[in-house]
Amino acid sequence: MAYGNNNRVVLTGQYFTSWGSPALAADTNGWIAEIAYIPFITSFSPGWPWFNTRIGLQYTWYEKVNGVSAGASSNNTLFAYIWLAM
């Protein structure tokens, strides 16, 4: 889902779950939320369409890790990124 002028701000949400052997984080689930800004999305941008940038924040929070919900939030993660593509 994209919001804002020319769809420059993108909001994303997702539920995830995984299962398998205990060595591979069995029975883990949680949520991922992301907000991203795409500054050069129109043809009025310098270098368009060859220069693309995306700046964002992604937060992952866990409800259960390895089948245990107690202490799962200690694995929560905030990820900031800048993507450049040509």
C-alpha positions as CSV (number, residue, x, y, z in Angstrom):
1,M,0.0,0.0,0.0
2,A,1.4,3.4,-0.9
3,Y,0.4,6.8,0.4
4,G,1.5,10.4,-0.2
5,N,2.2,12.6,-3.2
6,N,3.1,10.4,-6.2
7,N,3.2,7.3,-4.0
8,R,6.6,8.3,-2.5
9,V,5.8,6.9,1.0
10,V,5.2,3.2,1.2
11,L,3.7,1.4,4.3
12,T,4.0,-2.3,4.6
13,G,2.8,-4.8,7.2
14,Q,3.2,-8.6,7.3
15,Y,2.6,-11.5,9.7
16,F,5.2,-14.4,9.5
17,T,5.5,-17.8,10.9
18,S,8.1,-20.6,10.5
19,W,8.3,-24.2,11.7
20,G,10.9,-26.9,11.3
21,S,13.7,-28.4,13.3
22,P,14.8,-26.7,16.6
23,A,18.2,-25.8,15.0
24,L,16.4,-23.6,12.4
25,A,14.3,-21.5,14.8
26,A,11.3,-23.9,14.9
27,D,7.9,-22.4,15.8
28,T,8.7,-18.8,15.5
29,N,6.2,-16.1,14.6
30,G,5.7,-12.4,14.7
31,W,5.1,-9.2,12.7
32,I,7.1,-7.0,10.3
33,A,6.2,-3.3,9.7
34,E,8.0,-1.1,7.3
35,I,7.9,2.6,6.2
36,A,9.9,3.6,3.1
37,Y,10.4,6.9,1.2
38,I,11.2,6.9,-2.5
39,P,12.4,10.4,-3.4
40,F,13.0,9.9,-7.1
41,I,9.8,8.4,-8.4
42,T,8.8,10.8,-11.2
43,S,10.4,11.9,-14.4
44,F,11.1,15.3,-13.0
45,S,13.9,13.8,-10.8
46,P,17.6,14.2,-11.7
47,G,18.9,11.1,-13.5
48,W,15.5,9.5,-13.9
49,P,14.9,6.6,-14.8
50,W,18.5,5.4,-14.2
51,F,19.0,6.5,-10.6
52,N,16.7,5.0,-8.0
53,T,16.8,5.4,-4.2
54,R,14.7,4.0,-1.4
55,I,15.2,5.0,2.3
56,G,13.4,3.1,5.0
57,L,12.9,1.7,8.5
58,Q,11.8,-1.9,9.1
59,Y,10.7,-3.2,12.6
60,T,10.4,-6.9,13.4
61,W,8.7,-8.0,16.6
62,Y,8.4,-11.5,17.7
63,E,5.4,-13.2,19.5
64,K,7.1,-16.6,19.8
65,V,10.7,-17.8,19.3
66,N,11.5,-21.5,19.2
67,G,8.0,-22.2,20.5
68,V,8.4,-20.0,23.6
69,S,6.6,-16.7,24.0
70,A,8.4,-15.6,27.2
71,G,11.3,-13.4,26.3
72,A,10.5,-13.4,22.6
73,S,10.5,-9.6,22.5
74,S,14.2,-9.5,23.4
75,N,14.8,-10.6,19.7
76,N,12.9,-7.6,18.3
77,T,14.9,-5.7,15.6
78,L,14.9,-2.2,14.0
79,F,16.6,-2.1,10.6
80,A,17.4,1.2,8.8
81,Y,18.5,1.1,5.2
82,I,19.2,3.1,2.0
83,W,19.0,1.3,-1.3
84,L,20.7,2.8,-4.4
85,A,20.2,1.3,-7.9
86,M,21.4,2.3,-11.3
